Amino acid sequence: MKLTKIIYLYIFDTLSDWEIGYVTVGINNPMMQVDPEKYQLKTFSIDGKPIRTIGGLQIMPDLSLDEVKLSNCEMLILPGGASWDEGGNQKVTALAKKFHENKIKVAAICGATLGFANIGLLDSIQHTSNSKDYLLNSHYKGGEYYIDALSVSDKGVITASGTAPLEFAYEIFKELDLYNDEVLEAWYKLFKNSSPKAFAELMKAVGA
């Protein structure tokens, strides 16, 4: 029997709702996936208690931080939110560093990229964020590797601007091989351009 790989998503008070919408739907919805039984998405908060997003939604996590395990894990995803700028979520960035050291993929968008910068995770890999100046506030040493792009994937680390939830999802799906290449490109074109032609291409790609 094949073992399902776990993708962990950190949730916390002030989480920016819009940054993970494409990601959660793509992973949880088996439609169009190459292998619908390959991954399982699990959410966690620090203490396992419900959180409230910046949009006012209350979310009940599956787990607490203490219940997150390295074994059988494929990726850790960290969304943005105001608490990153306030110096919060340090236990989770420590977890991200541990995952990366164990060759487990990690992904951060918006404020969470600042968390990565604070622990030196971006010092020697290509990356992006809300802006280069935003990361320089952390006194990190990776300025020469900063790329002015919406989302960047390098050496198992995905980063994105807070205005790029679609590109963030694209890089995550690509890293996970969630969709085949033709489906992924058609999916991206559809949501990027909102064109009927792109929808037809997507339906053709999935064989509908």
C-alpha positions as CSV (number, residue, x, y, z in Angstrom):
1,M,0.0,0.0,0.0
2,K,1.4,3.4,-1.0
3,L,2.1,5.9,1.8
4,T,0.5,9.3,1.4
5,K,3.0,12.2,1.8
6,I,2.1,15.0,4.2
7,I,2.2,18.7,3.2
8,Y,2.0,20.9,6.3
9,L,0.4,24.4,6.2
10,Y,1.1,26.7,9.2
11,I,-1.9,28.8,10.2
12,F,-1.9,31.7,12.8
13,D,-3.8,34.8,13.8
14,T,-3.4,37.6,11.2
15,L,-2.8,35.0,8.4
16,S,-3.4,36.7,5.0
17,D,-6.3,34.7,3.6
18,W,-5.7,35.4,-0.1
19,E,-2.1,34.1,-0.1
20,I,-3.0,30.4,0.2
21,G,-6.4,30.0,-1.6
22,Y,-5.0,28.5,-4.8
23,V,-2.6,26.3,-2.9
24,T,-5.2,24.7,-0.6
25,V,-7.7,24.1,-3.3
26,G,-5.1,22.7,-5.7
27,I,-3.8,20.2,-3.1
28,N,-7.1,19.2,-1.6
29,N,-9.0,18.9,-4.9
30,P,-8.1,15.6,-6.7
31,M,-9.4,17.0,-10.0
32,M,-6.6,17.3,-12.6
33,Q,-3.9,15.8,-10.3
34,V,-1.4,13.3,-11.7
35,D,-1.8,11.1,-8.6
36,P,-4.8,12.1,-6.4
37,E,-3.7,9.9,-3.5
38,K,-0.1,11.2,-3.4
39,Y,-0.5,14.1,-0.9
40,Q,-2.5,15.0,2.2
41,L,-2.6,18.6,3.4
42,K,-2.6,19.1,7.2
43,T,-2.9,22.5,8.9
44,F,-1.3,23.3,12.3
45,S,-1.1,26.2,14.7
46,I,1.3,26.7,17.5
47,D,-1.0,25.3,20.2
48,G,-3.5,23.4,18.1
49,K,-6.2,26.0,18.9
50,P,-8.3,27.8,16.3
51,I,-6.9,30.9,14.6
52,R,-8.5,33.9,13.0
53,T,-7.3,35.2,9.7
54,I,-6.9,38.9,8.8
55,G,-10.2,38.4,6.9
56,G,-12.0,37.3,10.0
57,L,-12.3,33.6,9.2
58,Q,-11.8,31.2,12.1
59,I,-9.9,28.0,11.2
60,M,-9.6,24.9,13.3
61,P,-6.2,23.3,12.7
62,D,-5.6,19.6,12.3
63,L,-2.5,19.6,14.6
64,S,-0.4,21.6,17.0
65,L,3.3,22.4,16.3
66,D,4.4,19.6,18.6
67,E,2.5,17.1,16.5
68,V,4.3,18.0,13.2
69,K,6.8,15.3,12.2
70,L,9.7,15.2,9.8
71,S,8.8,11.6,8.7
72,N,6.8,11.2,5.6
73,C,6.7,15.0,5.0
74,E,7.0,16.4,1.5
75,M,6.7,20.2,2.1
76,L,6.1,22.9,4.7
77,I,4.2,26.0,3.6
78,L,4.2,29.3,5.5
79,P,1.8,32.0,4.6
80,G,2.2,35.7,5.3
81,G,0.5,37.8,8.0
82,A,1.2,40.8,10.3
83,S,2.7,38.7,13.0
84,W,5.9,38.1,10.9
85,D,6.7,41.8,11.0
86,E,6.2,41.8,14.7
87,G,8.9,39.2,15.2
88,G,6.4,36.3,15.7
89,N,6.4,32.7,14.6
90,Q,10.0,32.0,15.6
91,K,9.3,28.4,16.5
92,V,7.9,27.8,13.1
93,T,10.9,29.3,11.3
94,A,13.1,27.1,13.4
95,L,11.0,24.2,12.2
96,A,11.5,25.4,8.6
97,K,15.2,25.4,9.0
98,K,15.1,21.9,10.4
99,F,13.0,20.7,7.5
100,H,15.3,22.3,4.9
101,E,18.4,20.7,6.6
102,N,16.6,17.4,6.2
103,K,16.0,18.1,2.5
104,I,12.3,18.6,2.9
105,K,10.8,21.4,0.6
106,V,9.8,24.6,2.3
107,A,7.7,27.5,0.9
108,A,7.1,31.0,2.1
109,I,5.1,34.0,0.9
110,C,5.0,37.6,1.9
111,G,6.0,38.1,5.6
112,A,7.0,34.5,5.9
113,T,10.0,35.2,3.6
114,L,11.2,37.6,6.3
115,G,11.1,34.7,8.7
116,F,13.3,32.7,6.3
117,A,15.7,35.6,6.0
118,N,15.9,35.9,9.8
119,I,17.3,32.4,10.1
120,G,19.7,32.6,7.2
121,L,17.7,30.4,4.9
122,L,18.0,32.9,2.0
123,D,21.7,33.7,2.4
124,S,22.9,31.5,-0.4
125,I,19.9,30.6,-2.6
126,Q,17.9,32.5,-5.2
127,H,14.7,34.0,-3.7
128,T,12.2,36.8,-3.8
129,S,9.9,38.6,-1.4
130,N,7.7,41.8,-1.2
131,S,10.9,43.8,-2.0
132,K,14.6,43.6,-1.5
133,D,14.4,46.4,1.1
134,Y,11.8,44.5,3.0
135,L,14.3,41.7,3.6
136,L,17.3,44.0,4.3
137,N,15.5,44.9,7.5
138,S,16.4,41.5,8.8
139,H,20.2,42.1,8.2
140,Y,20.3,38.9,6.1
141,K,23.3,38.2,3.9
142,G,21.5,37.0,0.7
143,G,21.0,40.3,-1.1
144,E,23.0,39.2,-4.1
145,Y,20.7,36.3,-4.6
146,Y,17.5,38.4,-4.6
147,I,15.5,38.2,-7.8
148,D,12.9,40.8,-8.7
149,A,10.2,38.3,-9.6
150,L,6.7,37.3,-8.3
151,S,7.8,33.8,-7.2
152,V,11.1,31.9,-7.2
153,S,12.0,28.3,-6.6
154,D,15.6,27.3,-5.9
155,K,17.1,24.2,-4.1
156,G,13.8,23.2,-2.5
157,V,13.0,26.6,-1.2
158,I,10.0,28.6,-2.7
159,T,9.5,32.3,-2.0
160,A,6.9,34.7,-3.3
161,S,5.6,38.3,-3.0
162,G,2.4,38.7,-1.0
163,T,0.7,40.0,-4.3
164,A,1.5,36.7,-6.1
165,P,-0.6,33.9,-4.6
166,L,-1.1,32.4,-8.1
167,E,2.6,32.3,-8.9
168,F,3.3,30.9,-5.4
169,A,0.8,28.1,-6.1
170,Y,2.3,27.5,-9.5
171,E,5.8,27.0,-8.1
172,I,4.5,24.7,-5.3
173,F,2.5,22.6,-7.8
174,K,5.5,22.4,-10.1
175,E,7.8,21.3,-7.3
176,L,5.3,18.7,-6.1
177,D,4.6,17.4,-9.7
178,L,0.9,17.8,-8.7
179,Y,-0.2,18.3,-12.3
180,N,1.4,17.3,-15.6
181,D,3.2,20.1,-17.4
182,E,0.4,20.7,-19.9
183,V,-2.3,20.9,-17.3
184,L,-0.2,23.2,-15.1
185,E,0.6,25.7,-17.8
186,A,-3.1,25.7,-19.0
187,W,-4.3,26.2,-15.3
188,Y,-1.9,29.1,-14.8
189,K,-2.9,30.8,-18.1
190,L,-6.6,30.5,-17.1
191,F,-6.3,32.1,-13.8
192,K,-3.7,34.7,-14.9
193,N,-5.6,35.8,-18.0
194,S,-9.2,34.8,-17.4
195,S,-9.6,33.9,-21.1
196,P,-12.2,31.4,-22.6
197,K,-9.3,30.1,-24.8
198,A,-7.3,29.2,-21.7
199,F,-10.2,27.4,-20.2
200,A,-10.6,25.3,-23.4
201,E,-6.9,24.5,-23.3
202,L,-7.2,23.3,-19.7
203,M,-10.2,21.1,-20.5
204,K,-8.3,19.6,-23.4
205,A,-5.2,19.0,-21.2
206,V,-7.2,17.1,-18.6
207,G,-9.1,15.2,-21.3
208,A,-12.5,16.6,-20.5
